[in-house]
Amino acid sequence: MKNSTVEDKTALNVEGLVKKYGKEKALKGVSFKIEGGDFLGLLGPNGAGKTTTIKILTGLTKLTEGGVYYYGRDFSSHPGEAKRVIGMVPQQSNLDRDLTAFQNLYLHTILHGIPKPLRKEKIDEALEFAGLREYRDRQVKTFSGGMRRRLVIVRALLHEPRILFLDEPTVGLDPQIRRTLWEFILKVNQVKGTAILLTTHYIEEAEKLCGRVLIINRGRIIAEGPPDDLKKDIGGYVLEIFLEDRIEEEFFSSREDALERLKEYDHSCKVREVTLEDVFLKLTGRRINV
């Protein structure tokens, strides 16, 4: 039993999370921790358990077994306290398109009980932080996809959460907008000091943003650590051998070793750096972006 009288330095402690739907287990004992200011990525293919995990951690779905603790407090026993320290950015935008940016944010301040004298100041600060101040009185339906995502993110920050959940925040955005949003998300983590749990199946996104990554597959965490460490575990470089019916891969600790091996093949080959997708493929036999 956690001591609820002394605040734990660990922002989030997830212990043995299990979620059953009938006889099927969507999560099979997921455990991890997030310290204050961490940037953690939850990486895996569709259906691996990413969104189910987020829904449990934000109170949208009940767990079957296990425990969730925010700063040492049991989420199931103290949901109101926990929800004051967490912010949630859903996969799909739930802004009111017919309202202005200001009106969308103002509604959020009411829902979170922010005192009326502070609302306008907090909204102005949020719009400034998001680079949207000049669009304050424009309807959201006139915004680009990237602008809407920035607005959704700062809306989730209005009540000053200590942990922010981002569920596939850049899905459906073109590459240029996605990269701009990466810079904004890093700003939230580094300038505001907000801990972030990001779910994504974009390899480059996890490598660019996350200090630590969890790889989830079929409801289990199968690897955990900084992206560079996970890649080094299987080798820094990969030799791809292009055969008629398949591509074979061999892993090496150095580029020189990979190039030396390449000389032994008559087939078309390529040497490149290892990615997190290589880690996932080697561990599971599946690609992440499926």
C-alpha positions in Angstrom: 0.0 0.0 0.0 1.4 3.4 -1.0 2.0 6.0 1.7 -0.4 8.8 0.7 0.7 11.2 3.5 4.1 12.0 1.9 4.3 13.1 -1.7 6.3 10.7 -3.8 9.0 12.3 -6.1 7.9 9.9 -8.8 5.3 11.7 -11.0 3.6 8.5 -12.2 4.1 4.9 -11.1 2.2 2.3 -13.1 2.3 -1.2 -11.6 1.2 -4.4 -13.3 -1.6 -2.8 -15.5 -4.0 -5.4 -16.8 -7.1 -4.6 -19.0 -9.5 -7.4 -20.0 -12.3 -7.2 -22.6 -14.2 -10.4 -22.0 -11.6 -13.2 -22.1 -9.1 -11.1 -24.1 -6.3 -9.1 -22.4 -5.5 -5.8 -24.1 -2.8 -5.1 -21.4 -0.9 -7.9 -19.8 1.0 -6.5 -16.8 2.3 -3.1 -18.0 4.7 -1.4 -15.5 6.7 1.8 -15.8 7.6 5.1 -14.0 7.8 8.8 -15.0 9.8 11.2 -13.0 9.1 15.0 -12.9 10.1 16.6 -16.2 10.6 13.3 -18.1 9.8 12.9 -21.7 8.7 9.3 -22.2 7.6 7.7 -25.5 5.2 4.7 -25.7 6.0 3.2 -29.1 4.2 0.4 -30.9 1.9 -0.7 -33.8 -1.8 0.0 -33.9 -3.6 -2.4 -31.4 -0.5 -2.8 -29.2 -2.1 -1.2 -26.2 -0.9 2.4 -26.4 -4.3 4.1 -26.4 -5.8 1.7 -23.8 -2.9 2.6 -21.5 -3.5 6.3 -21.9 -7.3 5.9 -21.3 -6.6 4.0 -18.0 -4.1 6.6 -16.9 -6.5 9.5 -17.5 -9.6 7.8 -16.0 -11.4 7.2 -19.3 -11.3 3.4 -18.8 -11.2 1.3 -15.7 -8.2 -1.1 -15.1 -8.9 -4.7 -14.5 -5.8 -5.3 -12.3 -2.8 -3.3 -11.2 -2.3 0.2 -9.8 -1.8 3.7 -11.0 -0.1 6.3 -8.6 0.4 10.0 -9.1 3.0 11.4 -6.8 2.3 8.4 -4.5 -1.4 8.8 -4.4 -3.6 5.9 -5.6 -5.5 7.2 -8.7 -8.5 4.9 -8.0 -8.9 6.3 -4.5 -8.1 10.0 -5.3 -9.2 10.6 -8.9 -10.0 14.3 -8.3 -6.5 15.0 -7.0 -4.9 13.1 -9.9 -6.9 14.9 -12.6 -5.6 18.2 -11.3 -2.1 17.3 -12.1 -2.6 15.7 -15.5 -3.5 17.1 -18.9 -4.8 15.2 -21.9 -4.4 15.8 -25.6 -6.6 13.2 -27.5 -5.8 11.7 -30.8 -8.7 13.4 -32.5 -9.2 17.1 -32.1 -12.3 17.9 -29.9 -12.3 21.7 -30.3 -15.5 23.5 -31.1 -14.9 24.6 -34.7 -17.5 27.3 -34.6 -16.0 29.0 -31.5 -13.0 31.2 -31.6 -9.6 30.2 -30.1 -10.4 32.4 -27.1 -13.8 31.0 -26.6 -12.5 27.4 -26.7 -9.9 28.2 -24.1 -12.4 30.1 -21.9 -14.7 27.1 -21.8 -11.8 25.0 -20.6 -11.0 27.5 -17.8 -14.6 27.2 -16.6 -14.6 23.4 -16.7 -11.4 23.3 -14.6 -12.6 25.8 -12.1 -10.0 28.5 -12.8 -11.1 31.6 -10.9 -12.8 34.2 -13.2 -10.2 37.0 -12.5 -7.4 34.8 -13.8 -9.1 33.4 -16.9 -8.2 36.1 -19.4 -4.6 36.3 -18.3 -4.1 32.6 -18.5 -5.7 32.4 -22.0 -3.6 35.3 -23.3 -0.5 33.6 -21.9 -1.5 30.3 -23.6 -2.1 31.9 -26.9 1.2 33.7 -26.8 3.0 30.5 -25.9 1.4 28.7 -28.8 2.1 31.6 -31.2 -1.6 32.1 -31.8 -2.3 35.4 -30.1 -3.1 37.2 -33.4 -5.7 34.5 -34.1 -7.4 35.0 -30.7 -10.8 35.9 -32.2 -10.8 33.7 -35.3 -13.0 30.7 -35.5 -11.2 27.4 -35.2 -12.6 26.1 -38.4 -10.4 28.6 -40.2 -7.2 27.2 -38.6 -4.7 24.8 -40.3 -4.2 21.4 -38.8 -1.0 22.4 -37.0 -2.6 25.5 -35.5 -5.5 23.3 -34.1 -3.1 20.9 -32.6 -1.1 23.7 -30.9 -4.4 25.1 -29.5 -5.5 21.7 -28.2 -2.1 21.3 -26.4 -2.2 24.7 -24.7 -5.8 24.1 -23.8 -4.6 21.1 -21.9 -2.0 23.2 -20.1 -4.3 25.9 -18.9 -4.8 24.4 -15.4 -1.0 23.9 -15.2 -0.7 20.1 -15.1 2.5 18.4 -14.1 2.1 15.5 -16.5 0.8 15.8 -20.1 -0.5 12.9 -22.1 -0.2 13.2 -25.9 -2.0 10.5 -27.8 -0.7 10.4 -31.4 -0.5 14.2 -31.5 0.8 14.5 -35.1 -1.3 11.8 -36.8 -2.6 12.9 -40.1 -0.4 16.0 -40.4 2.0 16.5 -43.3 5.8 16.2 -42.5 6.5 19.9 -42.4 3.7 20.7 -40.0 4.7 17.6 -37.9 8.2 18.9 -37.5 7.0 22.4 -36.4 4.8 20.7 -33.8 7.7 18.7 -32.5 9.5 22.0 -31.7 6.4 23.2 -29.9 6.1 20.0 -27.9 9.7 20.1 -26.8 9.1 23.7 -25.7 6.3 22.5 -23.4 8.6 20.0 -21.9 11.8 22.1 -21.6 10.4 25.6 -20.9 7.4 24.6 -18.7 9.1 21.6 -17.2 6.0 19.5 -17.9 6.5 15.7 -17.9 5.2 14.2 -21.1 4.0 10.7 -22.0 3.7 10.5 -25.8 2.2 7.6 -27.7 3.2 7.4 -31.4 4.0 4.9 -34.1 6.2 7.4 -36.0 9.8 6.3 -35.5 11.4 9.6 -36.2 9.1 11.3 -33.7 10.1 9.1 -30.8 13.8 9.4 -31.7 13.6 13.2 -31.9 11.5 14.0 -28.8 11.8 11.3 -26.2 14.5 10.9 -23.6 13.3 7.4 -22.9 11.1 5.0 -24.9 8.9 2.0 -24.0 8.2 -0.4 -26.8 4.9 -2.1 -26.4 3.6 -5.1 -28.3 0.5 -7.2 -27.8 -0.1 -5.6 -24.4 3.4 -6.1 -23.0 6.4 -3.8 -22.6 9.1 -5.6 -24.5 12.0 -3.1 -24.3 12.7 0.1 -22.3 15.5 2.7 -22.4 16.9 5.8 -24.1 16.6 5.4 -27.9 20.3 5.3 -28.5 20.8 2.6 -25.9 18.0 0.4 -27.4 19.7 0.8 -30.8 23.1 -0.1 -29.5 21.7 -3.3 -28.0 21.3 -4.7 -31.5 24.2 -2.9 -33.1 24.8 0.6 -34.5 24.6 -0.3 -38.1 22.6 -2.7 -40.3 23.5 -4.3 -43.6 20.5 -4.8 -45.9 20.8 -7.5 -48.5 18.3 -7.2 -51.3 17.3 -10.7 -52.5 14.7 -11.5 -55.2 11.9 -12.2 -52.7 13.0 -10.5 -49.5 15.4 -8.2 -47.7 17.7 -9.8 -45.2 19.4 -7.8 -42.4 22.6 -8.2 -40.5 23.6 -6.0 -37.6 27.1 -4.7 -36.7 28.6 -2.5 -34.0 30.5 -0.4 -36.4 30.1 0.9 -40.0 33.5 -0.6 -40.9 32.4 -4.1 -39.9 29.3 -3.7 -41.9 31.2 -2.5 -45.0 33.6 -5.4 -44.7 30.8 -7.9 -44.6 29.2 -6.2 -47.7 32.2 -7.1 -49.8 31.2 -10.8 -49.4 27.9 -10.3 -51.3 27.2 -10.2 -55.0 23.6 -9.0 -54.3 22.6 -5.3 -54.1 23.3 -4.2 -50.5 23.0 -1.1 -48.4 24.6 0.0 -45.1 22.7 2.4 -42.8 22.3 3.3 -39.2 20.0 1.3 -37.0 16.6 2.8 -36.2 14.1 2.1 -33.5 12.0 0.3 -36.1 14.9 -2.2 -36.5 14.9 -2.7 -32.8 11.1 -3.4 -32.9 11.4 -5.7 -35.9 14.2 -7.7 -34.4 12.3 -8.1 -31.1 8.9 -9.0 -32.5 9.1 -9.8 -36.2 6.6 -6.9 -36.9 7.1 -3.4 -38.2 6.0 -0.5 -36.0 4.0 1.4 -38.7 1.4 -1.3 -39.3 
